């Protein structure tokens, strides 16, 4: 009865396929989500954030159970020929290995997500190690799949790796270097998530948003993304601003070039003129001044006293006003201190506020800042239009620009 046998085979196959669908739907829709819901109730905050990863694990676990059920019941349920049986079993074993690899990958991802919830995770990132574990897992799965397809032992496949070792090292050169660099970065805490780093060779200047096995992603302050090879952070040099962020202040280091022709000894008249606008005794210990003192010496001491009394300057850190080496464009006076507020916008506003004030009081000390153009063009003389513009130059008379 060929028709009866054919009908029986089709019925058995249909029953087997339906059983697989029922097993998948039961585990995927009922059993595993129920377990996930119970576990989530134990710690809603920590485990609730892992919901997407747990859902992916459930889907892969359900697929693995279907593969196991298919292989376990194949001989008794599916009436096919010997060659077809070998093909279907090979496909089932391959899918089983693939699902197992993805399940291990999901478990590693969940473990990494749980680790990232710990307090010290930002200081010791393990993203690179997680990627290495996943890479090793998929390499092992690939070896097992090839051994099944070739019907050879995995040791036979591994024995052939010696012949292609050079090619393997060449292909995975960046991965191997990145793996070693990731271990050094994690062990020495060179970089972590949220660090402000500056790598001039790659044009990176911003916040670290990802630490991978092969690349490090930096979000620059203009919102562009720069990728840097992980091993370059160890092989090359970079600047990490974490120390500044963890310290008591952010450094202000600005200089002002003084016209050396304006430096002179201060007399009583100058001191009296300054005192009409600024109470010098509030900023300078007058009895500690050298005799005689220059107007630049008064200005330096006033600037230092002004910085010490500024409520936004951290006086517990280094604070000084000093003279640098005289140059052909004036005598640089450097203001060195630390702001309490380390935020970028507040820091820049504070720098501008200090320099604006010091530039504004500079004429009170009879001092002039040096600049390349020391005069200004006057478009008219005595309000008469059509007159040639003149250039007013310090310590000189008006000159015709055509001369």
PyMOL commands that set and color helices and strands:
alter all, ss='L'
color gray80, all
select helices_A, chain A and resi 2-42+44-48+51-77+82-116+119-121+127-150+154-162+165-171+173-188+200-202+232-235+242-246+260-262+268-275+280-282+286-288+295-309+344-365
alter helices_A, ss='H'
color red, helices_A
select strands_A, chain A and resi 196-199+204-211+215-220+225-229+239-240+250-258+320-323+331-339+376-378+390-392+399-400
alter strands_A, ss='S'
color yellow, strands_A
deselect
rebuild
show_as cartoon
